[in-house]
Amino acid sequence: MKVFVVYWHPEPQSFNAAMFRTACEMLAEAGHEVKTSDLHEMHFDPVSSRNNFRSVKDPDYLKLQLEEMHATGIKGFSAEIEAEMEKLEWCELMIWQFPLWWFGLPAVLKGWVDRVFAMGRVYGGGRIYETGVFRGKRALLSLTTGGPEEAYRKGAFNGDITAILRPIHRGMLQFVGFDILAPQIVYGPIRLTDEQRKQHLASYAKRLQEIAHESPIDVGIY
């Protein structure tokens, strides 16, 4: 299986970094092909601009979707964005590894989506959801939270984690055709002992050994 792991965290000694390394190592050991984007290491710029493109459709007014459709037709994306798109198109499974910040993706990872999920190339022309460009591919969110598990239940302090992740699951990944696997969540790793963190990494590694056989989950429409 071809697996693309997109990762962002500013600290290479973080638990997110450990999860990223665990995923890459275990998937490779299991015989899968692995490509990665370590967005912090890459100094990936999250800001959409004309730097997304080598081409120009309208030099007087920047409408990103118009420029994206134009670039799609003439292979006009910048080398940086083209490389990310090619990895996205290559993979059969995509994993995003990140810390949950403000109930969403960190800015750099969200900016990666903004720049790489381009109209014309990644969606558009009626190709969304069930008819999306990436139908048949699967996606997995692997993330950490700051708070404990009990804070992310329905009616609890932060609310249902399923609802928190739905804008990502439905509005980004399913929108472009991905099937969704159950998220891998480690709640409050900073609150855990070293032994507990090791157990979480071992559990994740075990899951990844059989990830090719997992079935998608239903994330709901609303």
GIQUIQUI-V26542 format. One record per pair of residues at least 24 apart in sequence whose ideal C-beta (glycine too) atoms are under 8 Angstrom apart, sorted by the first residue. I is the first residue (numbers start at 1). J is the second residue. D is the distance in whole Angstrom. If there is no record, write none. Layout:
I	J	D
I	J	D
//
This chain:
1	32	5
1	33	7
1	92	5
1	93	6
1	211	8
1	212	5
2	32	7
2	33	5
2	35	8
2	90	6
2	91	5
2	92	5
2	93	7
3	27	5
3	32	5
3	33	7
3	34	5
3	35	7
3	91	6
3	92	7
3	93	5
3	94	8
3	95	7
4	34	8
4	35	5
4	36	7
4	37	7
4	87	5
4	88	7
4	90	7
4	91	4
4	93	7
4	94	5
4	95	7
5	34	7
5	35	7
5	36	5
5	37	7
5	94	8
5	95	5
5	97	6
6	36	8
6	37	5
6	39	7
6	94	7
6	95	7
6	96	5
6	97	7
6	109	7
6	112	7
7	36	7
7	37	7
7	38	5
7	39	7
7	40	8
7	96	8
7	97	4
7	98	7
8	38	8
8	39	4
8	40	6
8	44	8
8	97	8
8	98	5
8	106	6
8	108	5
8	109	5
8	112	8
9	40	6
9	97	8
9	98	7
9	99	6
9	106	8
10	40	6
14	99	8
15	144	6
15	186	7
15	189	4
15	190	8
15	197	6
16	97	6
16	98	7
16	99	6
16	144	6
18	197	7
18	201	6
19	97	6
19	142	6
19	144	8
19	184	8
19	186	7
19	201	7
19	204	6
20	97	5
22	201	5
22	204	6
22	205	5
22	208	8
23	95	6
23	97	7
23	142	7
23	204	7
23	208	6
26	204	8
26	205	5
26	208	5
26	209	7
27	208	6
27	211	8
30	208	7
30	209	6
32	212	8
35	87	5
35	90	7
35	91	7
37	84	6
37	87	7
37	112	7
39	108	5
39	109	6
39	112	6
40	108	7
44	80	8
44	108	6
44	111	7
44	112	6
45	111	7
46	107	6
46	108	5
46	109	8
46	110	7
46	111	2
46	112	7
46	114	7
46	115	7
47	111	6
48	111	7
48	114	5
48	115	5
51	78	6
52	77	7
52	78	6
52	81	5
52	115	6
52	118	8
53	77	6
53	78	6
53	81	8
54	78	6
54	79	8
64	119	8
65	119	4
65	124	8
68	118	4
68	119	4
68	120	5
68	121	7
69	119	6
69	120	4
69	124	7
70	120	8
71	118	7
71	120	7
71	121	8
72	118	7
72	119	8
72	120	3
72	121	4
73	120	7
77	118	7
77	121	8
81	115	6
81	116	6
81	118	7
84	112	7
84	115	8
84	116	5
85	116	6
85	118	7
85	121	6
85	122	7
88	116	6
88	122	7
88	134	8
91	137	7
92	137	6
92	138	7
93	137	7
93	138	5
93	139	7
93	140	7
93	211	7
93	212	8
94	137	7
94	138	8
94	139	5
94	140	7
94	178	7
95	139	8
95	140	5
95	141	8
95	142	6
96	139	7
96	140	7
96	141	5
96	142	7
96	143	8
97	142	5
97	143	7
98	141	8
98	142	8
98	143	6
98	144	8
99	143	7
99	144	5
99	145	8
99	146	8
100	143	5
100	144	7
100	145	5
100	146	8
100	164	7
103	158	8
103	164	5
104	167	7
104	168	7
105	168	7
113	172	6
117	172	7
117	176	6
122	176	5
123	175	7
123	176	5
127	177	7
128	175	6
128	176	7
128	177	8
129	174	6
129	175	6
129	177	7
130	177	8
131	177	7
132	174	7
132	175	7
132	176	5
132	177	2
132	178	7
133	176	6
133	177	5
134	176	5
134	177	4
134	178	5
135	177	4
135	179	8
136	177	8
136	179	8
137	177	7
137	178	5
137	179	7
138	178	6
138	179	5
138	180	7
138	181	6
138	214	8
138	216	6
139	173	5
139	178	4
139	179	7
139	180	6
139	181	7
140	180	8
140	181	4
140	182	8
140	183	7
140	184	7
140	211	7
141	165	6
141	168	6
141	169	7
141	183	4
141	184	7
142	183	7
142	184	4
142	185	8
142	204	7
143	183	7
143	184	7
143	185	6
143	186	8
144	185	7
144	186	5
144	187	8
144	188	8
144	189	5
145	185	7
145	186	8
145	187	5
145	188	6
146	188	6
146	190	8
147	187	7
147	188	6
148	187	5
148	188	5
148	191	6
149	187	4
149	188	8
151	187	8
152	187	7
161	185	7
162	219	8
165	219	8
166	219	6
166	220	7
169	219	4
170	219	5
170	220	7
170	221	7
174	219	7
179	216	4
180	216	6
180	217	6
180	219	5
181	211	8
181	214	5
181	216	6
181	217	7
182	214	8
182	217	5
//
